[in-house]
Amino acid sequence: MLLSGFVNLFNNFKQSKTEKKFNPAKRKKLNNPIRLQWIPVDRIVSLVGMRDGRVFLDIGAGTGYISREVAANVPGATVHTVDVEPLMVAEMKNSTGVGNILPQLMEHDILPFGDASMDGAWSITVFHELDKTTSLLREIRRVLRPGGRLLIVDWEKEEEACEQGPPLHHRVLTIEVIEKLQEAGFNEVKATTGFTHHFAVLARN
């Protein structure tokens, strides 16, 4: 009886950890146009300082839905879109439709790019899924050029009215993200506004 109780507890814990990760089988939800109202493309472009001739990175890009809109706004910039899920990367490659987007599979906490190769980066609604943030944040710092900006956008933890998004107990607070970025060595870390149902934190390498 004691053993079966332990097994059930372990399975429940394992399930709760797994559920933090977005299920790739539900990836079509990421293409909902309302996301562009909640997460305005022009706000991303402005905050990360996108310009023609520069190179940027979307970490955990999913289906690439938001990436495509961002890249289309700055056609002279190059946007690398990475994800750990092969299904997501395959969908990005099949539905890109924008010539300046380069989808690629990444390993957990390892970015397939050289040192100081990116002018800026963003990560949309991914931070709350991460079990360990330090190694990934340090890896982002490695690929960012000095002065390059990182934008993290994620679901508000206090937002109970919104039916979309992860459960409240999976979400993180703005201050937690700020502290993690500071611990990883980022500078000028600050919260910013302009998103619906989401908070945003901007940092500089």
N, C-alpha and C positions, 0 to 999 in steps of 0.2 A: 504494500500500500504506500509506504514511504517512497519507494523507488519510483512507482508510477506517478506519484505526485511531483517528484523532482523532474521526471521526463516531461510532464505536461508544462511545468514552469519553464523549463529550458526551451521547449518548442514555442511557447508563447513569447518568450524573450526574443528568440530567433526571428519569429514572424514580425514582431514589432520593429526590429532593426531593419528587416528586409523592406517593410512597408514604407520606410522613409525614402527609398529609391522610387523614382517615377517608373511605373510599369510601361515598358516600350510598346506593349500591345495596345495601350491607350494613346499612342502618339498622335492620332488624328486630332485629339483635343487641343494639342499645341498649335493647331492651325486655325483656331477660332479667331475671327477678325476682331472680336472685342478686346483681345490682348493688346492690340495696337492703340486702343483708347486708354487702357490701363497703364501701358508702358510705351509712352510716345517715342517714336523713332527719332524725332528731331532733338529730343532731350538727351538721348544717348549720344548722338552725333556731337552735340555741343559740349557735353561733360567730358568726353574722352578726347576732344580736340581733333576730330577727324578732318583730314585735308587730303587733297589729291597728292599722289606720289608717296603716301605713307602707308605703313603696314600695321594691321590691327588683328586682334584675336578675340574670338567669341568662345569662351570655355563652357562646355556643357550646352552646346547649341541646340540639342534636340533635333527637330526636323529642319532646323534652319529657317523657320518662318520669320522670326524677327530679324535674323541676320540678313535675309534677302532684302527686306525693306530698308535696313540701315545701309547696306552696300549700294542699293539703288540710289540712295540720296547723295552718295559721294562716289560716282563711278570711276574716278581716277585713283581711288584708294584700293588696296588689296586687303581682303578680309579672310583670314584663316578661321574656319569653323571646326571645332573638335568636339568629340563626344566619346564616352567609353562604351557605348552600346552600338554594336555593328548594325543593328536594324535602323537606328537613327542615322548613322553615317550613310547607309545605302539609300535611305530616303532623301537625304540631302543631295546626294550625287544624282539621283533620278529626277529631282524636281527643282534644282537650283535655278536655272533660267536667268541667272545673272553672271556675267562673265568674270567679274572680279571677286568671286567667292571660291575658296579652295577648301572643300571638306576633307577631313582626315580623322582616322581613328586614333585615340590616345589611350595609353595605359593609365591606370589609377596613379595620380600624383606625378606623372611623367609627361612632360610636354615635348613633342618631337620637333623642337626648334633649337637653333643655336643661341648662344648667349647674346643678350642685347640686340635681338633681332626684331622686336616689336615696338611700335611707337605708342601703343595703347591697347587696353584689353577691357572686356566686360564679361560678367557672368550673371545670367538672369534666372532667378528662382532655382538656384542650385545649392547655395550655401547651406540651407537647412538639411540637405541630404547627406552632407559630409560628416563622417564619424571622426576623422582626423583632418584638421584644417592646416596645421602648421607646415607640413611638407609641401602641400599644394601651393600655399601662399609663397613659400620660399622659391618654389619652382617658377611661379609667375614673376617674381622679382628677378629671377635669373634671366628670363627671356625678354623682360622689359628693358628698354634703353633708359639711361639716367634721365629722370624727369618725366618718364612715361607714366600715364595715368591708368588706374584700375578703378572700374565702376562695378560695385556689387549691388544688385537689386534683388530683394526677396520679399516674401509675404509678411505683412504686419502681424505680429503675434496677438495683438489686441483685437484684430478684425474678426468679429464673430458673425456679422451680417452677411459676409461674402460666402456664397455656397461653393465657390471654386477654391482650388488650392488644397494644401495638406491640412491634416488635423492641427488644432492649436498647439497640442503638446509636442508636435514635431517642429514647430516654427522657432525661430530665434529672435532675440531682441536686438535692436539697433546697436546698443552699447556693447553687446557681445561681439558683434562683427568689428566694431571700432577697436576693441581691445585686442582681438586676434590679429588685425592688420598692424597695429602698433607693435605687438610682440614679434611679428614677422619682419619688422624693420621698415615698414612703409612710413612715409612722411606726410604731413599735411592731411591727416586723416580726419574727415568730417562728414556728418550727415548732410544730405541735401534733399530737395523736394521736387515735386513735379510728377509724381506717380500716384495712381489710384490703387488702393488696397495693398500697396507695397511701400517699403522704405528703401532708401538708397544711401550708400556710403561711397564717397569718392576718396581716393588716396593717390599719392605720387611716389614713384620709386626713388 
